[in-house]
Amino acid sequence: MPPDSTTLAAADQARAVVLQMMAERGRGVVLVGAARIDLALEHLFFVLKP
């Protein structure tokens, strides 16, 4: 089964955050990025929950 649009959107957001963190290399950016990834994963798990 191919991923749905919500799953793809969450993956794209997570990738964008990681790329931003790598580009800026700042501690605050890492913490904010981790929080955003956590929120995206929480949303993804909620969507995929049976």
ABEGO torsion letter per residue (X at the ends): XBBBAAAAAAAAAAAAAAAAAAAAGBAAAAAAAAAAAAAAAAAAAAAABX
